[in-house]
Amino acid sequence: MKTFWIKHQQTISINLVIFCFLIYKMAESLLQYGNRIYIYTNVCKGLISQLNGSFYQLCEYHVQDYKQYKTVGDDNPVSINSSVIDNVTDDLQKQNRINDLRNMNDSVESDIHSIQIDIQKLSGWYLLLYRLLANIPAMLTCLLYGLLMNRISQNYIMLIPCLGSILSCGLFLSSLLPNLKLLPDSIIFTLIGATIYGLCGKSNAISLCANSYIIQNTTIKKRTYIIGRLLGVNFFGLALGSLLLGIFYRYLNYFIMILFVIIGNLLVMIILFILIKNSKKCLLNTLSYSIEEVVNQFDRPHVKQKDLNHNDTTTTTSTTSNTTTTTNTNTTTNTTTTNNNNNNETSFANTFIYKEHKTYYQNIITYLLKLLLIIKSSYRFLFNKQSNNKHIYLLFILMTIFIKQISKSGEQDIILLYLLNQSNLLWNTELYAYYITCYYTLMFIQLIILLPIIEKKNLLNDFNLILIGLFTEMIRLLIIGLLNYNKLLIFLSAIIGSPACFIITCTKSIISKLINNDNNNNNELNKYFSIISILEIISNFIGSLLFTIIYNKSINYYSSLIFILDACLNIPIIIIFIWLKYKLNKYI
């Protein structure tokens, strides 16, 4: 009965962690994509106010732009306000008027194109700076969280990113003050908020703690399903947040969206602090248990044992023929033993507490101030030889995660700029939000519904699912890059590329299965997930920087180049996983 109750509590706690993860990802999706649009809008309006105030419609994402023009002659757009053409009765005069308007329109189109290019480039650099300030501090924070997870319950650590999100939202709201200039005052507040958001760990810390908490409370057989469920909830949170983003931008505003994010994070903090069962034992309980074990060892008579200095000791009792002498000797011996036990207990407690605090503070100083020691320690851990060369396979898997995250993070910033730059698509904020919603909703459905069926019936293994995801991801990127002349094709690419959700899910499952998460390997598994979080943060910066530079260089002659290169990045990953499938088939 007790075992059943414990398992029931674990199940409830896991479900609550997943629910908190859902709410946090929904709020982060609003911040992530909402701030991208907010930065683009401020850069656009600020730049146009300095150049030409008559082009403010460019900042409305083509919502009203195409309604203000009509086609005259050979598909040249002419302003509807030039309806005086209809009042000209003479055909020659009408033709001359049309030619004049065409020349004016060519000049206007040239100015619009030039301003659009400037907006795209400047927005790209501001988006890169935003991501840099959000991710670099988060990398050091995740290093610290990786240390603390062995001492503090994961649900307590997850409170910190929620608090950071609330504080950053306060700065995002401050950027809306009417007396601030759009460039650079308003964006500076946004960038400071991103820095605080990163210092508290952002979604990387939440994902790290959620993965660690769930894996510690599940069996190996259910590992792929639980991780898939968690990542499915991740995509559903992103999809739900993107859908709400479209609604907020259509019917409400940025201010109301930020307030909604604050309320969501407060709800998560309440659940984490009150309802979720702690995964770690209290340090005092551990101390008491250790002291009790030592005391029990000293209380065992006539048994050879090791003292704290690892020296052999033997408890003996003196015997004599005289009864009185024997009694006195025994009494003295018992008293001495009791005093020794008390002294040993006190000495051990003091030593234990001292060493705990000494090690605790030394580790924090090492992780925060001695980066070289961190790199050295990580190097030893990653390249430590394991049985059957598993460390080599794990290194290749970590490399694929790193490359894939570079591709993913770089695309997230560029796709907004790219779609808004395609005038033939007439793309706008709502369509961008709905595209993200469609993409992540399909990922959620496949992870929550399709993946459990595949697992139950053993239709495909982890490697096959990863390869399917990589191939469909390549097709999606090629459609966006080469067939970008129709809205329906863009949404079709989201449908085709949605199996990419299997890539990270099954990759993490492979890592956990290789490590064989038992009592001896919990700490090792936590270290690997901590390293994954750090790699994701580093790759976010590298991907954003690399993709922004390439996009700004190619925007004038072939803006689709970045998506073709992105598709090509999947080729080495496919090769690596085909090799791993051959090598690890007997382990997975």
Helices and strands as residue ranges (DSSP letters): H 2-51, G 53-60, G 65-68, E 69-72, E 76-79, G 80-87, H 91-148, H 154-157, H 159-174, I 182-186, H 187-199, H 202-216, G 220-222, H 223-251, H 254-274, H 283-299, E 304-306, E 312-314, H 323-369, H 371-382, G 387-389, H 390-421, H 429-445, I 446-450, H 451-457, H 462-482, H 487-497, G 498-500, H 501-515, H 522-554, H 561-568, H 570-583
